[in-house]
Amino acid sequence: MAAGTVIPVHYHPCDEYVYVLDGIIETGGRQYTAGTFWTTPANAKNGPHQAITDVEIVTIRLGAIGVFER
């Protein structure tokens, strides 16, 4: 994600696991840096996510990702 990118609050019908490879990302009011990890249970509020710097993350979702809205 490029610095300044924002993903608004959303929900997934599956558990989500996120590992930060590089950069700084803020989600749910907390900042995460390279080497940190967070989880979000299925159907829980997810985000907003904001890339403070350019950030590279790995996201694993166990189950269907769900539908994206525009």
PyMOL Python script that loads the backbone (N, CA, C, O; Angstrom):
from pymol import cmd

cmd.read_pdbstr("""\
ATOM      1  N   MET A   1       0.853  -1.172   0.000  1.00  0.00           N
ATOM      2  CA  MET A   1       0.000   0.000   0.000  1.00  0.00           C
ATOM      3  C   MET A   1       0.898   1.233   0.000  1.00  0.00           C
ATOM      4  O   MET A   1       1.880   1.304   0.738  1.00  0.00           O
ATOM      5  N   ALA A   2       0.549   2.184  -0.826  1.00  0.00           N
ATOM      6  CA  ALA A   2       1.292   3.442  -0.864  1.00  0.00           C
ATOM      7  C   ALA A   2       0.930   4.294   0.350  1.00  0.00           C
ATOM      8  O   ALA A   2      -0.193   4.237   0.851  1.00  0.00           O
ATOM      9  N   ALA A   3       1.893   5.079   0.812  1.00  0.00           N
ATOM     10  CA  ALA A   3       1.646   5.979   1.944  1.00  0.00           C
ATOM     11  C   ALA A   3       0.408   6.814   1.670  1.00  0.00           C
ATOM     12  O   ALA A   3       0.235   7.338   0.569  1.00  0.00           O
ATOM     13  N   GLY A   4      -0.461   6.938   2.682  1.00  0.00           N
ATOM     14  CA  GLY A   4      -1.674   7.725   2.559  1.00  0.00           C
ATOM     15  C   GLY A   4      -2.898   6.930   2.128  1.00  0.00           C
ATOM     16  O   GLY A   4      -4.021   7.427   2.217  1.00  0.00           O
ATOM     17  N   THR A   5      -2.695   5.692   1.660  1.00  0.00           N
ATOM     18  CA  THR A   5      -3.830   4.856   1.267  1.00  0.00           C
ATOM     19  C   THR A   5      -4.690   4.550   2.485  1.00  0.00           C
ATOM     20  O   THR A   5      -4.169   4.232   3.554  1.00  0.00           O
ATOM     21  N   VAL A   6      -6.009   4.646   2.323  1.00  0.00           N
ATOM     22  CA  VAL A   6      -6.941   4.335   3.405  1.00  0.00           C
ATOM     23  C   VAL A   6      -7.950   3.303   2.910  1.00  0.00           C
ATOM     24  O   VAL A   6      -8.559   3.474   1.854  1.00  0.00           O
ATOM     25  N   ILE A   7      -8.120   2.241   3.675  1.00  0.00           N
ATOM     26  CA  ILE A   7      -9.168   1.253   3.428  1.00  0.00           C
ATOM     27  C   ILE A   7     -10.193   1.466   4.536  1.00  0.00           C
ATOM     28  O   ILE A   7      -9.871   1.307   5.713  1.00  0.00           O
ATOM     29  N   PRO A   8     -11.430   1.825   4.173  1.00  0.00           N
ATOM     30  CA  PRO A   8     -12.433   2.131   5.196  1.00  0.00           C
ATOM     31  C   PRO A   8     -12.846   0.898   6.002  1.00  0.00           C
ATOM     32  O   PRO A   8     -12.501  -0.231   5.655  1.00  0.00           O
ATOM     33  N   VAL A   9     -13.580   1.135   7.069  1.00  0.00           N
ATOM     34  CA  VAL A   9     -14.095   0.058   7.916  1.00  0.00           C
ATOM     35  C   VAL A   9     -14.856  -0.935   7.038  1.00  0.00           C
ATOM     36  O   VAL A   9     -15.628  -0.554   6.158  1.00  0.00           O
ATOM     37  N   HIS A  10     -14.616  -2.214   7.304  1.00  0.00           N
ATOM     38  CA  HIS A  10     -15.279  -3.272   6.554  1.00  0.00           C
ATOM     39  C   HIS A  10     -15.314  -4.531   7.417  1.00  0.00           C
ATOM     40  O   HIS A  10     -14.760  -4.564   8.516  1.00  0.00           O
ATOM     41  N   TYR A  11     -15.966  -5.554   6.905  1.00  0.00           N
ATOM     42  CA  TYR A  11     -16.120  -6.828   7.622  1.00  0.00           C
ATOM     43  C   TYR A  11     -15.823  -7.975   6.672  1.00  0.00           C
ATOM     44  O   TYR A  11     -16.062  -7.858   5.470  1.00  0.00           O
ATOM     45  N   HIS A  12     -15.304  -9.087   7.194  1.00  0.00           N
ATOM     46  CA  HIS A  12     -15.090 -10.307   6.419  1.00  0.00           C
ATOM     47  C   HIS A  12     -15.803 -11.449   7.134  1.00  0.00           C
ATOM     48  O   HIS A  12     -15.857 -11.471   8.364  1.00  0.00           O
ATOM     49  N   PRO A  13     -16.350 -12.398   6.376  1.00  0.00           N
ATOM     50  CA  PRO A  13     -17.033 -13.527   7.002  1.00  0.00           C
ATOM     51  C   PRO A  13     -16.063 -14.637   7.424  1.00  0.00           C
ATOM     52  O   PRO A  13     -16.464 -15.788   7.602  1.00  0.00           O
ATOM     53  N   CYS A  14     -14.789 -14.278   7.582  1.00  0.00           N
ATOM     54  CA  CYS A  14     -13.783 -15.261   7.960  1.00  0.00           C
ATOM     55  C   CYS A  14     -12.735 -14.592   8.853  1.00  0.00           C
ATOM     56  O   CYS A  14     -12.632 -13.366   8.885  1.00  0.00           O
ATOM     57  N   ASP A  15     -11.963 -15.402   9.574  1.00  0.00           N
ATOM     58  CA  ASP A  15     -10.870 -14.868  10.385  1.00  0.00           C
ATOM     59  C   ASP A  15      -9.783 -14.319   9.468  1.00  0.00           C
ATOM     60  O   ASP A  15      -9.561 -14.839   8.375  1.00  0.00           O
ATOM     61  N   GLU A  16      -9.105 -13.260   9.922  1.00  0.00           N
ATOM     62  CA  GLU A  16      -8.047 -12.639   9.127  1.00  0.00           C
ATOM     63  C   GLU A  16      -6.802 -12.501   9.983  1.00  0.00           C
ATOM     64  O   GLU A  16      -6.874 -12.136  11.157  1.00  0.00           O
ATOM     65  N   TYR A  17      -5.657 -12.798   9.379  1.00  0.00           N
ATOM     66  CA  TYR A  17      -4.358 -12.718  10.046  1.00  0.00           C
ATOM     67  C   TYR A  17      -3.460 -11.840   9.185  1.00  0.00           C
ATOM     68  O   TYR A  17      -3.331 -12.073   7.983  1.00  0.00           O
ATOM     69  N   VAL A  18      -2.834 -10.825   9.796  1.00  0.00           N
ATOM     70  CA  VAL A  18      -2.027  -9.869   9.040  1.00  0.00           C
ATOM     71  C   VAL A  18      -0.643  -9.745   9.666  1.00  0.00           C
ATOM     72  O   VAL A  18      -0.508  -9.581  10.878  1.00  0.00           O
ATOM     73  N   TYR A  19       0.388  -9.825   8.814  1.00  0.00           N
ATOM     74  CA  TYR A  19       1.784  -9.657   9.241  1.00  0.00           C
ATOM     75  C   TYR A  19       2.375  -8.502   8.438  1.00  0.00           C
ATOM     76  O   TYR A  19       2.259  -8.470   7.212  1.00  0.00           O
ATOM     77  N   VAL A  20       3.005  -7.558   9.127  1.00  0.00           N
ATOM     78  CA  VAL A  20       3.598  -6.395   8.472  1.00  0.00           C
ATOM     79  C   VAL A  20       5.042  -6.730   8.090  1.00  0.00           C
ATOM     80  O   VAL A  20       5.883  -6.982   8.952  1.00  0.00           O
ATOM     81  N   LEU A  21       5.309  -6.726   6.789  1.00  0.00           N
ATOM     82  CA  LEU A  21       6.658  -6.998   6.290  1.00  0.00           C
ATOM     83  C   LEU A  21       7.529  -5.752   6.321  1.00  0.00           C
ATOM     84  O   LEU A  21       8.712  -5.818   6.654  1.00  0.00           O
ATOM     85  N   ASP A  22       6.926  -4.599   5.965  1.00  0.00           N
ATOM     86  CA  ASP A  22       7.715  -3.367   5.875  1.00  0.00           C
ATOM     87  C   ASP A  22       6.791  -2.170   6.019  1.00  0.00           C
ATOM     88  O   ASP A  22       5.648  -2.200   5.562  1.00  0.00           O
ATOM     89  N   GLY A  23       7.284  -1.120   6.652  1.00  0.00           N
ATOM     90  CA  GLY A  23       6.536   0.124   6.759  1.00  0.00           C
ATOM     91  C   GLY A  23       5.711   0.217   8.039  1.00  0.00           C
ATOM     92  O   GLY A  23       5.863  -0.572   8.971  1.00  0.00           O
ATOM     93  N   ILE A  24       4.822   1.227   8.042  1.00  0.00           N
ATOM     94  CA  ILE A  24       3.965   1.494   9.197  1.00  0.00           C
ATOM     95  C   ILE A  24       2.528   1.606   8.704  1.00  0.00           C
ATOM     96  O   ILE A  24       2.238   2.355   7.771  1.00  0.00           O
ATOM     97  N   ILE A  25       1.634   0.855   9.340  1.00  0.00           N
ATOM     98  CA  ILE A  25       0.209   0.897   9.034  1.00  0.00           C
ATOM     99  C   ILE A  25      -0.556   1.114  10.331  1.00  0.00           C
ATOM    100  O   ILE A  25      -0.193   0.583  11.380  1.00  0.00           O
ATOM    101  N   GLU A  26      -1.613   1.896  10.240  1.00  0.00           N
ATOM    102  CA  GLU A  26      -2.474   2.119  11.403  1.00  0.00           C
ATOM    103  C   GLU A  26      -3.809   1.443  11.136  1.00  0.00           C
ATOM    104  O   GLU A  26      -4.382   1.581  10.056  1.00  0.00           O
ATOM    105  N   THR A  27      -4.288   0.724  12.115  1.00  0.00           N
ATOM    106  CA  THR A  27      -5.594   0.087  12.004  1.00  0.00           C
ATOM    107  C   THR A  27      -6.273   0.108  13.363  1.00  0.00           C
ATOM    108  O   THR A  27      -5.667  -0.219  14.383  1.00  0.00           O
ATOM    109  N   GLY A  28      -7.521   0.491  13.357  1.00  0.00           N
ATOM    110  CA  GLY A  28      -8.267   0.551  14.601  1.00  0.00           C
ATOM    111  C   GLY A  28      -7.628   1.435  15.657  1.00  0.00           C
ATOM    112  O   GLY A  28      -7.761   1.176  16.853  1.00  0.00           O
ATOM    113  N   GLY A  29      -6.925   2.494  15.211  1.00  0.00           N
ATOM    114  CA  GLY A  29      -6.302   3.431  16.145  1.00  0.00           C
ATOM    115  C   GLY A  29      -4.938   3.010  16.673  1.00  0.00           C
ATOM    116  O   GLY A  29      -4.354   3.715  17.495  1.00  0.00           O
ATOM    117  N   ARG A  30      -4.418   1.866  16.214  1.00  0.00           N
ATOM    118  CA  ARG A  30      -3.088   1.400  16.654  1.00  0.00           C
ATOM    119  C   ARG A  30      -2.146   1.333  15.468  1.00  0.00           C
ATOM    120  O   ARG A  30      -2.555   0.995  14.357  1.00  0.00           O
ATOM    121  N   GLN A  31      -0.878   1.658  15.705  1.00  0.00           N
ATOM    122  CA  GLN A  31       0.119   1.572  14.649  1.00  0.00           C
ATOM    123  C   GLN A  31       0.895   0.265  14.751  1.00  0.00           C
ATOM    124  O   GLN A  31       1.254  -0.187  15.838  1.00  0.00           O
ATOM    125  N   TYR A  32       1.143  -0.327  13.589  1.00  0.00           N
ATOM    126  CA  TYR A  32       1.910  -1.561  13.492  1.00  0.00           C
ATOM    127  C   TYR A  32       3.085  -1.330  12.559  1.00  0.00           C
ATOM    128  O   TYR A  32       2.940  -0.715  11.503  1.00  0.00           O
ATOM    129  N   THR A  33       4.255  -1.828  12.958  1.00  0.00           N
ATOM    130  CA  THR A  33       5.477  -1.664  12.179  1.00  0.00           C
ATOM    131  C   THR A  33       5.966  -3.033  11.707  1.00  0.00           C
ATOM    132  O   THR A  33       5.420  -4.069  12.087  1.00  0.00           O
ATOM    133  N   ALA A  34       6.999  -3.016  10.877  1.00  0.00           N
ATOM    134  CA  ALA A  34       7.555  -4.259  10.339  1.00  0.00           C
ATOM    135  C   ALA A  34       7.809  -5.253  11.467  1.00  0.00           C
ATOM    136  O   ALA A  34       8.373  -4.914  12.507  1.00  0.00           O
ATOM    137  N   GLY A  35       7.373  -6.502  11.230  1.00  0.00           N
ATOM    138  CA  GLY A  35       7.569  -7.555  12.208  1.00  0.00           C
ATOM    139  C   GLY A  35       6.407  -7.751  13.155  1.00  0.00           C
ATOM    140  O   GLY A  35       6.441  -8.659  13.986  1.00  0.00           O
ATOM    141  N   THR A  36       5.365  -6.916  13.054  1.00  0.00           N
ATOM    142  CA  THR A  36       4.224  -7.082  13.955  1.00  0.00           C
ATOM    143  C   THR A  36       3.084  -7.814  13.250  1.00  0.00           C
ATOM    144  O   THR A  36       3.060  -7.940  12.025  1.00  0.00           O
ATOM    145  N   PHE A  37       2.148  -8.288  14.058  1.00  0.00           N
ATOM    146  CA  PHE A  37       1.104  -9.191  13.602  1.00  0.00           C
ATOM    147  C   PHE A  37      -0.190  -8.866  14.324  1.00  0.00           C
ATOM    148  O   PHE A  37      -0.175  -8.535  15.510  1.00  0.00           O
ATOM    149  N   TRP A  38      -1.325  -8.958  13.612  1.00  0.00           N
ATOM    150  CA  TRP A  38      -2.607  -8.838  14.294  1.00  0.00           C
ATOM    151  C   TRP A  38      -3.609  -9.793  13.664  1.00  0.00           C
ATOM    152  O   TRP A  38      -3.440 -10.258  12.537  1.00  0.00           O
ATOM    153  N   THR A  39      -4.655 -10.069  14.427  1.00  0.00           N
ATOM    154  CA  THR A  39      -5.737 -10.921  13.929  1.00  0.00           C
ATOM    155  C   THR A  39      -7.062 -10.186  14.108  1.00  0.00           C
ATOM    156  O   THR A  39      -7.225  -9.366  15.011  1.00  0.00           O
ATOM    157  N   THR A  40      -7.990 -10.503  13.230  1.00  0.00           N
ATOM    158  CA  THR A  40      -9.345  -9.982  13.340  1.00  0.00           C
ATOM    159  C   THR A  40     -10.293 -11.159  13.157  1.00  0.00           C
ATOM    160  O   THR A  40     -10.253 -11.821  12.120  1.00  0.00           O
ATOM    161  N   PRO A  41     -11.145 -11.434  14.142  1.00  0.00           N
ATOM    162  CA  PRO A  41     -12.070 -12.557  14.009  1.00  0.00           C
ATOM    163  C   PRO A  41     -13.138 -12.302  12.944  1.00  0.00           C
ATOM    164  O   PRO A  41     -13.424 -11.157  12.595  1.00  0.00           O
ATOM    165  N   ALA A  42     -13.712 -13.371  12.442  1.00  0.00           N
ATOM    166  CA  ALA A  42     -14.778 -13.292  11.440  1.00  0.00           C
ATOM    167  C   ALA A  42     -15.902 -12.377  11.926  1.00  0.00           C
ATOM    168  O   ALA A  42     -16.281 -12.385  13.097  1.00  0.00           O
ATOM    169  N   ASN A  43     -16.416 -11.591  10.986  1.00  0.00           N
ATOM    170  CA  ASN A  43     -17.567 -10.710  11.214  1.00  0.00           C
ATOM    171  C   ASN A  43     -17.311  -9.583  12.210  1.00  0.00           C
ATOM    172  O   ASN A  43     -18.258  -8.956  12.686  1.00  0.00           O
ATOM    173  N   ALA A  44     -16.057  -9.319  12.528  1.00  0.00           N
ATOM    174  CA  ALA A  44     -15.698  -8.217  13.425  1.00  0.00           C
ATOM    175  C   ALA A  44     -15.344  -6.980  12.593  1.00  0.00           C
ATOM    176  O   ALA A  44     -14.957  -7.090  11.430  1.00  0.00           O
ATOM    177  N   LYS A  45     -15.480  -5.816  13.203  1.00  0.00           N
ATOM    178  CA  LYS A  45     -15.087  -4.563  12.547  1.00  0.00           C
ATOM    179  C   LYS A  45     -13.613  -4.671  12.155  1.00  0.00           C
ATOM    180  O   LYS A  45     -12.777  -5.082  12.959  1.00  0.00           O
ATOM    181  N   ASN A  46     -13.308  -4.302  10.928  1.00  0.00           N
ATOM    182  CA  ASN A  46     -11.963  -4.399  10.389  1.00  0.00           C
ATOM    183  C   ASN A  46     -11.584  -3.035   9.827  1.00  0.00           C
ATOM    184  O   ASN A  46     -12.180  -2.577   8.852  1.00  0.00           O
ATOM    185  N   GLY A  47     -10.582  -2.374  10.444  1.00  0.00           N
ATOM    186  CA  GLY A  47     -10.147  -1.082   9.947  1.00  0.00           C
ATOM    187  C   GLY A  47     -10.738   0.070  10.755  1.00  0.00           C
ATOM    188  O   GLY A  47     -11.297  -0.138  11.832  1.00  0.00           O
ATOM    189  N   PRO A  48     -10.607   1.288  10.225  1.00  0.00           N
ATOM    190  CA  PRO A  48      -9.987   1.585   8.950  1.00  0.00           C
ATOM    191  C   PRO A  48      -8.485   1.324   8.985  1.00  0.00           C
ATOM    192  O   PRO A  48      -7.849   1.422  10.035  1.00  0.00           O
ATOM    193  N   HIS A  49      -7.934   0.994   7.830  1.00  0.00           N
ATOM    194  CA  HIS A  49      -6.497   0.784   7.682  1.00  0.00           C
ATOM    195  C   HIS A  49      -5.927   1.996   6.956  1.00  0.00           C
ATOM    196  O   HIS A  49      -6.463   2.414   5.930  1.00  0.00           O
ATOM    197  N   GLN A  50      -4.841   2.563   7.484  1.00  0.00           N
ATOM    198  CA  GLN A  50      -4.187   3.688   6.811  1.00  0.00           C
ATOM    199  C   GLN A  50      -2.695   3.430   6.749  1.00  0.00           C
ATOM    200  O   GLN A  50      -2.055   3.162   7.766  1.00  0.00           O
ATOM    201  N   ALA A  51      -2.144   3.514   5.541  1.00  0.00           N
ATOM    202  CA  ALA A  51      -0.706   3.362   5.355  1.00  0.00           C
ATOM    203  C   ALA A  51      -0.039   4.677   5.754  1.00  0.00           C
ATOM    204  O   ALA A  51      -0.194   5.687   5.067  1.00  0.00           O
ATOM    205  N   ILE A  52       0.699   4.665   6.855  1.00  0.00           N
ATOM    206  CA  ILE A  52       1.406   5.859   7.323  1.00  0.00           C
ATOM    207  C   ILE A  52       2.622   6.104   6.431  1.00  0.00           C
ATOM    208  O   ILE A  52       2.903   7.240   6.050  1.00  0.00           O
ATOM    209  N   THR A  53       3.333   5.040   6.107  1.00  0.00           N
ATOM    210  CA  THR A  53       4.419   5.057   5.128  1.00  0.00           C
ATOM    211  C   THR A  53       4.017   4.057   4.046  1.00  0.00           C
ATOM    212  O   THR A  53       2.971   3.418   4.159  1.00  0.00           O
ATOM    213  N   ASP A  54       4.830   3.911   3.002  1.00  0.00           N
ATOM    214  CA  ASP A  54       4.608   2.786   2.104  1.00  0.00           C
ATOM    215  C   ASP A  54       4.686   1.544   2.977  1.00  0.00           C
ATOM    216  O   ASP A  54       5.581   1.430   3.814  1.00  0.00           O
ATOM    217  N   VAL A  55       3.764   0.616   2.792  1.00  0.00           N
ATOM    218  CA  VAL A  55       3.704  -0.549   3.667  1.00  0.00           C
ATOM    219  C   VAL A  55       3.464  -1.802   2.838  1.00  0.00           C
ATOM    220  O   VAL A  55       2.741  -1.790   1.842  1.00  0.00           O
ATOM    221  N   GLU A  56       4.093  -2.880   3.280  1.00  0.00           N
ATOM    222  CA  GLU A  56       3.905  -4.185   2.647  1.00  0.00           C
ATOM    223  C   GLU A  56       3.424  -5.148   3.722  1.00  0.00           C
ATOM    224  O   GLU A  56       4.073  -5.309   4.755  1.00  0.00           O
ATOM    225  N   ILE A  57       2.286  -5.784   3.477  1.00  0.00           N
ATOM    226  CA  ILE A  57       1.710  -6.710   4.447  1.00  0.00           C
ATOM    227  C   ILE A  57       1.402  -8.043   3.765  1.00  0.00           C
ATOM    228  O   ILE A  57       1.259  -8.118   2.545  1.00  0.00           O
ATOM    229  N   VAL A  58       1.305  -9.083   4.578  1.00  0.00           N
ATOM    230  CA  VAL A  58       0.808 -10.384   4.127  1.00  0.00           C
ATOM    231  C   VAL A  58      -0.494 -10.616   4.883  1.00  0.00           C
ATOM    232  O   VAL A  58      -0.527 -10.529   6.111  1.00  0.00           O
ATOM    233  N   THR A  59      -1.568 -10.911   4.149  1.00  0.00           N
ATOM    234  CA  THR A  59      -2.871 -11.145   4.761  1.00  0.00           C
ATOM    235  C   THR A  59      -3.332 -12.548   4.429  1.00  0.00           C
ATOM    236  O   THR A  59      -3.322 -12.960   3.269  1.00  0.00           O
ATOM    237  N   ILE A  60      -3.736 -13.277   5.451  1.00  0.00           N
ATOM    238  CA  ILE A  60      -4.282 -14.623   5.264  1.00  0.00           C
ATOM    239  C   ILE A  60      -5.691 -14.626   5.835  1.00  0.00           C
ATOM    240  O   ILE A  60      -5.911 -14.227   6.978  1.00  0.00           O
ATOM    241  N   ARG A  61      -6.637 -15.078   5.030  1.00  0.00           N
ATOM    242  CA  ARG A  61      -8.020 -15.197   5.480  1.00  0.00           C
ATOM    243  C   ARG A  61      -8.414 -16.662   5.398  1.00  0.00           C
ATOM    244  O   ARG A  61      -8.234 -17.301   4.361  1.00  0.00           O
ATOM    245  N   LEU A  62      -8.946 -17.189   6.478  1.00  0.00           N
ATOM    246  CA  LEU A  62      -9.348 -18.585   6.515  1.00  0.00           C
ATOM    247  C   LEU A  62     -10.831 -18.690   6.187  1.00  0.00           C
ATOM    248  O   LEU A  62     -11.677 -18.599   7.076  1.00  0.00           O
ATOM    249  N   GLY A  63     -11.140 -18.879   4.921  1.00  0.00           N
ATOM    250  CA  GLY A  63     -12.516 -18.970   4.462  1.00  0.00           C
ATOM    251  C   GLY A  63     -12.771 -17.980   3.349  1.00  0.00           C
ATOM    252  O   GLY A  63     -11.855 -17.311   2.869  1.00  0.00           O
ATOM    253  N   ALA A  64     -14.014 -17.893   2.948  1.00  0.00           N
ATOM    254  CA  ALA A  64     -14.409 -16.970   1.869  1.00  0.00           C
ATOM    255  C   ALA A  64     -14.128 -15.528   2.283  1.00  0.00           C
ATOM    256  O   ALA A  64     -14.337 -15.160   3.439  1.00  0.00           O
ATOM    257  N   ILE A  65     -13.662 -14.726   1.358  1.00  0.00           N
ATOM    258  CA  ILE A  65     -13.302 -13.348   1.660  1.00  0.00           C
ATOM    259  C   ILE A  65     -14.529 -12.457   1.808  1.00  0.00           C
ATOM    260  O   ILE A  65     -14.488 -11.481   2.557  1.00  0.00           O
ATOM    261  N   GLY A  66     -15.606 -12.764   1.119  1.00  0.00           N
ATOM    262  CA  GLY A  66     -16.792 -11.923   1.183  1.00  0.00           C
ATOM    263  C   GLY A  66     -16.883 -11.016  -0.023  1.00  0.00           C
ATOM    264  O   GLY A  66     -16.071 -11.111  -0.943  1.00  0.00           O
ATOM    265  N   VAL A  67     -17.865 -10.143  -0.022  1.00  0.00           N
ATOM    266  CA  VAL A  67     -18.138  -9.275  -1.157  1.00  0.00           C
ATOM    267  C   VAL A  67     -17.599  -7.876  -0.871  1.00  0.00           C
ATOM    268  O   VAL A  67     -17.810  -7.338   0.216  1.00  0.00           O
ATOM    269  N   PHE A  68     -16.904  -7.288  -1.846  1.00  0.00           N
ATOM    270  CA  PHE A  68     -16.429  -5.912  -1.699  1.00  0.00           C
ATOM    271  C   PHE A  68     -17.504  -4.964  -2.191  1.00  0.00           C
ATOM    272  O   PHE A  68     -18.132  -5.214  -3.220  1.00  0.00           O
ATOM    273  N   GLU A  69     -17.718  -3.888  -1.472  1.00  0.00           N
ATOM    274  CA  GLU A  69     -18.697  -2.862  -1.867  1.00  0.00           C
ATOM    275  C   GLU A  69     -17.949  -1.654  -2.383  1.00  0.00           C
ATOM    276  O   GLU A  69     -16.816  -1.395  -1.979  1.00  0.00           O
ATOM    277  N   ARG A  70     -18.575  -0.923  -3.264  1.00  0.00           N
ATOM    278  CA  ARG A  70     -17.973   0.318  -3.771  1.00  0.00           C
ATOM    279  C   ARG A  70     -18.649   1.503  -3.156  1.00  0.00           C
ATOM    280  O   ARG A  70     -18.289   2.642  -3.452  1.00  0.00           O
TER     281      ARG A  70
END
""", "prot")
cmd.dss("prot")
cmd.show_as("cartoon", "prot")
cmd.util.cbc("prot")
cmd.orient("prot")
